[in-house]
Amino acid sequence: MGKLDGRVVIVTGAARGQGEQEARLFRAEGAEVVIADVLDEQGGALAAELGARYVHLDVSQEDQWRSAVSAVKNSLGRVDGLVNNAGILRFNSLLDTPLDEFMQVVQVNQVGCFLGIKTVAPVMEDGGTIVNTASYTAVTGMAAVGTYAATKHAILGLTRVAALELADRRIRVNAMCPGAIDTAMSNPAQLDPAADAEETGRALDELYRKLVPLGRIGKPEEVARLALFLTSDDSSYITGQPFVIDGGWLAGVSII
């Protein structure tokens, strides 16, 4: 018996990274997984490998949300879970951030999460779950990622309000706050054929050994296990809460 047997779960940004690992784990636990992304080739190949479904979805576009959710309902008959995983990161100081860049991050991270809740919740089965991907930066500050941090702070607000408004239908809404996780977002060199991703990875490892109490960068599989906990009945009495998964980074700075 899997923890998600019989459940239909949409995972956004699931073609790679954290979303991919969430899709893999959810499928292994018995869910009918819908992989939603703009990376059609990668997403389609993953869906074929897992025996899952793929839908094209730009999370910043309301009409695409409506089309994707309608396709899921028509093909699978129900929606029980949503993981709002899709997100982008841009590095810049606040004073050097162009408005267009700021709005691009807002549209994907913040508006995408809002549209996911707004579009999926009305058709979700009572007792469903929504897991929003926030960030370590949703509960603290970090220089050079101000736009990203602002959107992730907003996601915590959306999570709490949605948890209150959907509680009468027993729809639980929670947020994950990952620290540094070993994906292309933390190491963009993984996406650059001309870059030495291994060398960059070694440099990041050295950095995280100093910053993170557990002494390493996190794995996307570890975030996926948290997403599974929040989507399954293991968290049946939890809603409206942020869950930090950061290797102890938020705990503070050690001077020993």
C-alpha positions in Angstrom: 0.0 0.0 0.0 1.3 3.4 -1.0 0.7 6.5 1.0 -1.0 8.2 -1.9 -2.9 5.3 -3.4 -5.9 6.6 -5.4 -4.9 10.2 -5.2 -4.5 12.5 -8.2 -1.7 15.1 -7.6 -0.6 17.9 -9.9 3.1 19.0 -9.5 4.2 22.2 -11.2 7.7 22.7 -12.4 8.1 18.9 -12.3 10.3 18.3 -15.4 13.5 18.6 -13.3 14.9 19.4 -9.9 12.7 19.2 -6.8 9.6 18.8 -8.8 11.0 15.8 -10.7 11.9 14.1 -7.4 8.4 14.9 -6.0 6.8 13.4 -9.1 9.0 10.2 -8.8 8.3 9.7 -5.1 4.5 10.4 -5.4 4.2 8.0 -8.3 6.1 5.3 -6.3 3.6 5.9 -3.4 0.7 5.2 -5.7 -0.5 8.6 -6.9 -1.7 9.4 -10.4 0.8 12.2 -11.0 0.3 15.1 -13.4 3.6 16.7 -14.4 3.0 20.3 -15.3 5.8 22.4 -16.8 6.9 24.5 -19.8 9.7 22.1 -20.6 7.7 19.9 -22.8 10.4 17.5 -24.0 11.8 16.9 -20.5 8.4 16.8 -18.9 6.9 14.5 -21.5 9.9 12.1 -21.3 9.6 11.9 -17.5 5.9 11.3 -17.7 6.4 8.4 -20.1 9.1 6.9 -17.9 6.9 7.1 -14.8 3.6 6.2 -16.3 2.3 9.7 -15.3 0.5 12.4 -17.3 2.1 15.6 -18.7 0.4 18.9 -19.3 2.0 22.1 -20.6 1.6 24.9 -18.0 3.1 28.3 -17.7 2.0 29.0 -14.1 1.9 32.8 -14.6 -1.0 32.4 -17.1 -4.5 32.0 -15.8 -5.8 30.6 -19.1 -3.2 27.9 -19.1 -4.1 26.9 -15.5 -7.7 26.6 -16.6 -6.8 24.4 -19.5 -4.5 22.2 -17.5 -6.9 21.6 -14.7 -9.8 20.9 -17.1 -7.6 18.4 -18.9 -6.8 16.7 -15.6 -10.4 16.5 -14.6 -11.5 15.2 -18.0 -8.9 12.5 -18.1 -8.6 11.4 -14.4 -11.9 12.6 -13.0 -10.6 14.3 -9.9 -7.9 16.3 -8.3 -6.7 15.5 -4.7 -3.5 17.3 -4.4 -1.4 20.2 -5.7 2.3 20.9 -5.2 3.1 24.5 -6.3 6.7 23.9 -7.0 7.5 26.0 -10.1 9.7 29.0 -9.4 12.6 31.1 -10.8 15.5 32.9 -9.1 17.4 36.0 -10.2 20.5 37.4 -8.5 20.6 41.1 -8.2 20.8 43.8 -5.6 17.5 45.6 -5.0 18.7 48.9 -6.2 20.0 47.3 -9.5 16.9 45.2 -10.1 14.9 46.4 -13.2 11.2 46.5 -12.8 10.8 44.0 -15.6 13.0 41.5 -13.8 11.1 42.0 -10.5 7.7 41.5 -12.2 9.0 38.3 -14.0 9.9 36.7 -10.7 6.6 37.9 -9.1 4.6 36.5 -12.0 6.1 33.0 -11.8 6.7 32.6 -8.1 3.9 34.6 -6.4 1.2 34.8 -9.1 1.8 31.2 -10.1 1.1 30.0 -6.6 -1.9 32.2 -6.3 -3.4 31.0 -9.6 -2.7 27.4 -8.6 -4.7 27.8 -5.4 -7.4 29.8 -7.1 -7.9 27.4 -10.0 -7.4 24.0 -8.4 -9.1 24.5 -5.0 -12.6 24.9 -6.5 -12.4 21.5 -8.3 -10.4 19.7 -5.6 -11.9 16.9 -3.7 -12.8 17.7 -0.1 -10.0 16.6 2.2 -7.4 17.5 -0.5 -3.9 19.0 0.0 -2.0 22.0 -1.3 1.7 22.3 -0.7 3.3 25.6 -1.6 7.1 25.8 -2.2 8.4 28.8 -0.3 12.0 29.1 0.7 14.5 29.6 3.6 14.4 33.2 2.3 10.6 33.3 3.1 11.5 33.5 6.8 14.7 35.6 6.8 16.6 38.0 4.5 19.3 37.3 2.0 21.3 39.9 0.0 21.2 39.7 -3.8 18.0 37.7 -4.0 15.5 40.4 -2.8 12.9 39.8 -5.5 12.9 36.1 -4.9 12.7 36.6 -1.1 9.8 39.0 -1.5 7.8 36.5 -3.5 8.6 33.6 -1.1 7.5 35.8 1.9 4.2 36.4 0.0 3.7 32.6 -0.5 3.7 32.1 3.3 0.9 34.7 3.5 -1.1 33.0 0.7 -0.6 29.7 2.5 -2.0 30.9 5.8 -5.0 32.6 4.3 -5.8 29.7 2.0 -5.5 27.3 5.0 -8.1 29.4 6.9 -10.5 29.8 3.9 -10.4 26.1 2.8 -10.5 24.5 6.2 -14.3 24.0 6.1 -13.7 21.6 3.2 -10.8 19.9 5.1 -8.4 21.0 2.4 -5.0 21.4 4.1 -2.5 24.0 2.9 1.1 24.1 4.0 4.4 25.5 2.8 7.9 24.1 2.5 10.9 26.4 3.0 14.0 24.7 1.5 17.4 26.1 2.1 20.2 25.4 -0.4 19.2 22.3 -2.4 21.4 20.7 -5.1 19.4 21.7 -8.2 20.1 24.0 -11.2 18.6 26.8 -9.2 21.5 26.6 -6.6 24.0 25.7 -9.2 23.1 27.2 -12.6 26.2 25.7 -14.1 24.3 22.5 -14.4 22.4 24.0 -17.3 25.4 25.5 -19.1 27.2 23.0 -21.4 30.2 25.3 -21.4 30.5 25.4 -17.6 32.2 23.0 -15.3 29.3 22.0 -13.1 31.4 19.7 -11.0 33.9 22.4 -10.2 31.1 24.8 -9.3 29.6 22.1 -7.3 32.8 21.6 -5.3 33.0 25.3 -4.6 29.4 25.3 -3.4 30.1 22.3 -1.2 32.9 24.2 0.5 30.6 27.2 1.0 27.8 25.1 2.5 30.2 23.3 4.8 30.8 26.6 6.4 27.3 28.0 6.3 25.1 25.0 7.1 25.3 23.3 10.5 24.9 19.8 8.9 27.8 20.7 6.6 26.3 20.0 3.2 23.8 21.1 0.5 20.4 19.5 0.6 19.2 16.9 -1.8 16.0 17.3 -3.9 14.9 13.8 -2.7 14.9 15.2 0.9 12.5 18.0 -0.1 10.3 15.4 -1.9 10.0 13.4 1.3 8.7 16.5 3.1 6.2 17.2 0.2 5.0 13.6 0.6 4.5 14.0 4.4 2.4 17.1 3.8 0.4 15.5 1.0 -0.3 12.2 2.8 -2.4 11.4 5.9 0.8 11.5 8.0 0.1 15.3 8.4 -3.6 15.0 8.8 -3.8 17.6 11.6 -1.4 20.1 10.1 -2.5 23.1 8.1 -1.4 26.7 7.5 2.2 26.0 8.5 5.7 26.6 7.1 8.2 23.8 7.3 11.9 24.8 7.1 14.2 22.1 5.6 17.7 23.7 5.5 20.2 21.6 7.4 20.0 23.9 10.3 21.0 27.1 8.4 18.2 29.2 9.9 19.2 28.2 13.4 22.0 30.7 13.4 25.7 31.1 13.0 28.3 29.1 14.9 31.4 30.8 16.1 33.0 27.7 17.5 
